[in-house]
C-alpha cells in the first residue's frame, strides 16, 4: 500500500467561525488571521493505492462554481486536484473509488465537473462512496447547514449511477487495512478512514480535527452542527490516538500534513508534525 497527499489549493475562512468560542487572542497564535479576520486553510486530500484500487479521499472545492461564490473563499495557491494527480503519474481516469468523508462543498466540490451545460463526474471510472444517513442529511439540509450542501456537487453523483453507500457501522471494513470510523458532531455520519500503513495506524481526520490548532478540547468549529457531540467525539478519539500513537492526517492544516499526540500536564497536546512521505 502507498499513501499520497493530494493538495488541491488553499482557501480562507473566518477565524472566529473556525475556532468557535475560543477568543482570537488565543487562536491567532497558531492560525494568524489577515486584515479581514480570515485564516488560510488547506484542502488536502488523500490518495490510497492498495494494489487493487486507487482510492481518492475527498476532492477539494473544484472550480465549477461561479466567480461570486468563489470570491467568498479566496482560493489561492498553484495546486489543483489534476495537477497533484499528474505529479504522481496518475490521471482522473485511473481513480477507481472516490471516498467522500462528507458532502460539504470544500470536500466534494471537485467530484463533479462542468462540461458545457452538463454536470458530470470528474472520475468517470470510479465508484463514489457516501452513506445513506449522510446522503439524506445533505439532500434535505437544515437551514443552518444548507449553504454548505450544494445541489450541483451532490445530485449529479446519484444521477450518474456511480453512487454507492457504506453501511453506517463503526469499524466497517472498506478493504484490506482500511476501516471506517463515523463521527456525528460536525455533520451527520461523517466518515473517517483509518488505515494500517507501514506498521502504523493513520486516521484521515476530515473535520473532526481540521488542524493542529484544534487539538485542545474546547477548540470546536462554529460550523459544527452538534458541538457537544464533537466535544465528546474529540475527547474519546484523542485519548485513543494518544494511547496508541496514531498518526493523524490533517485535511485543512495549511502547514502540517500529519501529526502525533502526547499527554501533558494541560491534557493531550501536539507531539510531532511531519509529512506523509516521512512515514
C-alpha positions in Angstrom: 0.0 0.0 0.0 1.1 3.6 -0.8 -0.4 6.8 0.5 0.0 10.2 -1.1 -1.2 13.7 -0.1 -3.2 15.3 -2.9 -3.1 19.1 -2.5 -5.9 21.0 -4.2 -5.1 24.5 -3.1 -5.9 26.9 -0.3 -8.9 28.9 0.8 -9.9 31.3 3.5 -12.5 31.1 6.3 -13.3 33.4 9.1 -11.1 32.7 12.1 -13.8 33.1 14.6 -16.0 30.6 12.8 -13.2 28.2 12.6 -12.5 28.2 16.3 -15.9 28.7 17.8 -15.9 30.0 21.4 -12.2 30.4 21.6 -11.1 34.1 21.6 -9.0 35.4 18.8 -6.2 36.5 21.2 -5.6 32.7 21.8 -6.3 31.0 18.4 -4.3 33.6 16.3 -1.1 32.3 17.9 -1.3 29.2 15.9 -3.5 30.4 13.0 -2.8 34.1 12.3 -5.6 36.0 10.5 -5.3 38.6 7.8 -6.8 42.1 8.0 -10.3 40.7 7.3 -10.1 38.1 10.1 -9.7 35.3 7.6 -7.3 32.4 8.1 -5.8 30.2 5.4 -6.7 26.6 5.2 -5.6 23.7 3.0 -7.8 21.3 1.1 -5.5 18.3 1.4 -7.0 15.1 0.0 -5.6 11.6 0.3 -4.8 9.0 -2.4 -4.6 5.4 -1.4 -3.0 2.8 -3.7 -3.7 -0.5 -2.2 -2.5 -2.6 -5.2 -6.1 -3.3 -6.3 -7.8 0.1 -6.2 -6.8 3.7 -6.4 -8.9 5.4 -3.8 -9.2 9.2 -3.6 -10.4 10.5 -0.3 -12.2 13.9 -0.8 -11.8 16.2 -3.8 -11.5 19.8 -2.6 -13.7 22.6 -3.7 -13.3 22.2 -7.5 -13.6 25.1 -9.9 -17.1 24.9 -11.4 -18.7 27.5 -9.1 -19.3 31.0 -10.4 -16.9 33.8 -9.7 -19.2 35.4 -7.0 -19.2 32.1 -5.0 -15.5 31.5 -5.2 -14.7 35.1 -4.3 -16.1 34.5 -0.8 -13.4 31.9 -0.2 -10.3 33.5 -1.7 -8.9 30.4 -3.5 -5.2 30.6 -3.9 -2.1 28.5 -4.5 -0.7 26.7 -7.5 -2.0 23.2 -6.7 -5.1 21.7 -8.2 -6.5 18.2 -8.0 -5.5 17.3 -11.5 -2.0 18.8 -11.1 -1.4 16.8 -8.0 -2.5 13.6 -9.5 -0.4 14.2 -12.6 2.7 14.8 -10.5 2.3 11.3 -9.2 1.8 9.8 -12.7 -1.9 9.4 -12.4 -4.9 11.0 -14.0 -8.6 11.2 -13.2 -9.4 8.1 -15.3 -7.1 6.0 -13.1 -9.3 6.6 -9.9 -11.4 3.5 -9.1 -13.0 4.9 -5.9 -13.9 8.4 -4.7 -14.5 8.3 -0.9 -16.3 11.4 0.3 -15.9 11.9 4.1 -19.0 14.2 3.9 -20.7 16.4 1.3 -19.7 20.0 2.3 -18.6 21.9 -0.8 -14.9 22.1 0.2 -14.8 18.3 0.5 -16.8 17.1 -2.5 -16.8 20.1 -5.0 -14.1 18.5 -7.2 -16.1 15.3 -7.6 -18.3 16.9 -10.3 -17.1 19.0 -13.2 -18.9 21.2 -15.7 -18.7 20.1 -19.3 -20.6 22.5 -21.5 -24.0 22.8 -19.8 -23.8 19.4 -18.2 -22.5 18.4 -14.8 -20.7 15.1 -14.9 -18.5 13.0 -12.6 -14.8 14.1 -12.7 -13.8 10.5 -12.3 -15.7 8.5 -15.0 -14.4 5.1 -13.9 -14.9 5.5 -10.2 -17.4 4.4 -7.7 -18.5 7.3 -5.5 -18.9 6.3 -1.8 -21.1 8.0 0.8 -23.6 6.6 3.3 -27.4 6.7 3.3 -27.7 8.7 6.6 -25.4 11.4 5.4 -26.8 11.5 1.9 -30.3 12.0 3.3 -29.0 14.7 5.6 -27.2 16.5 2.8 -30.0 16.3 0.2 -32.6 17.6 2.7 -30.5 20.1 4.6 -31.4 22.2 7.6 -31.5 26.0 7.3 -28.2 26.4 9.2 -26.1 24.0 7.1 -27.7 24.1 3.6 -25.2 26.7 2.3 -22.5 24.0 2.7 -24.5 21.4 0.7 -24.7 22.5 -3.0 -27.0 20.5 -5.2 -24.7 20.8 -8.2 -22.0 19.0 -6.2 -24.2 16.2 -4.9 -27.2 15.3 -7.1 -25.2 14.6 -10.3 -23.3 11.8 -8.4 -26.5 9.9 -8.0 -27.7 10.7 -11.5 -24.5 9.2 -12.9 -25.3 5.8 -11.4 -21.8 5.7 -9.8 -23.0 6.2 -6.2 -22.8 3.5 -3.6 -23.4 3.6 0.2 -21.3 2.3 3.0 -23.1 0.8 6.0 -23.1 3.1 9.0 -21.3 0.6 11.1 -18.3 1.7 13.3 -15.2 0.0 12.1 -16.7 -1.1 8.8 -14.1 -2.8 6.6 -13.6 -0.8 3.4 -10.9 -3.2 2.1 -7.6 -4.5 3.1 -6.2 -2.5 6.0 -8.9 0.2 5.8 -11.7 0.7 8.4 -14.3 3.4 8.5 -15.0 5.5 11.6 -18.2 7.6 11.9 -18.5 10.9 13.6 -21.7 12.8 14.2 -20.8 16.2 15.7 -19.6 18.2 12.6 -22.4 16.8 10.4 -24.4 13.7 10.4 -22.4 10.5 9.7 -19.1 12.0 8.6 -16.7 9.1 7.6 -13.0 8.9 8.6 -10.8 6.3 7.0 -8.5 4.5 9.5 -5.6 2.8 7.7 -3.0 0.3 8.7 0.1 1.7 7.0 3.7 0.6 7.4 3.1 -0.7 10.9 1.2 2.4 11.9 -2.4 3.4 12.3 -3.2 6.5 10.3 -6.5 8.3 10.5 -7.6 10.9 8.0 -9.3 13.5 10.2 -11.5 15.4 7.8 -13.4 18.0 10.0 -13.2 16.2 13.4 -9.7 17.7 13.7 -9.1 20.3 10.9 -5.7 21.4 12.1 -3.1 21.1 14.9 -4.7 24.4 16.3 -7.8 22.4 17.1 -6.3 19.8 19.3 -7.3 21.3 22.7 -10.8 20.1 23.5 -12.7 23.4 23.6 -11.4 24.3 20.1 -14.5 23.3 18.2 -15.6 25.0 14.9 -18.8 27.1 14.9 -19.6 25.2 11.7 -20.3 22.0 13.7 -24.0 21.1 13.9 -23.7 19.5 17.3 -20.7 21.0 19.1 -21.2 19.0 22.3 -21.2 15.8 20.3 -18.0 16.9 18.6 -16.5 17.6 22.1 -17.4 14.1 23.2 -16.1 12.5 20.0 -12.8 14.5 20.1 -12.2 13.6 23.8 -12.6 9.9 23.1 -10.7 9.9 19.9 -7.7 12.0 21.1 -7.3 9.7 24.1 -7.3 6.7 21.9 -4.9 8.3 19.4 -2.6 9.4 22.2 -2.6 6.0 23.9 -1.9 4.1 20.7 0.4 6.6 18.9 -1.9 7.1 15.9 -0.8 9.3 13.1 -3.4 11.9 12.2 -3.5 13.3 8.7 -4.9 16.8 8.6 -7.1 17.9 5.8 -7.2 21.6 6.5 -3.9 22.5 8.2 -2.2 24.9 5.9 1.3 23.9 7.1 1.2 20.4 8.6 0.3 17.2 6.8 0.5 14.8 9.8 0.9 14.8 13.5 1.1 12.7 16.6 -0.1 13.5 20.1 1.3 13.4 23.7 -0.1 13.7 27.2 1.0 16.8 29.1 0.0 18.5 32.4 -2.5 20.5 30.3 -4.0 17.5 28.7 -3.4 16.0 25.3 -1.4 18.2 23.0 0.7 18.1 19.8 3.7 15.9 19.8 5.4 15.9 16.4 4.5 17.2 12.9 5.8 15.6 9.7 4.9 14.8 6.1 3.2 11.7 5.0 6.2 10.8 2.9 8.3 10.7 6.1 6.5 7.7 7.5 
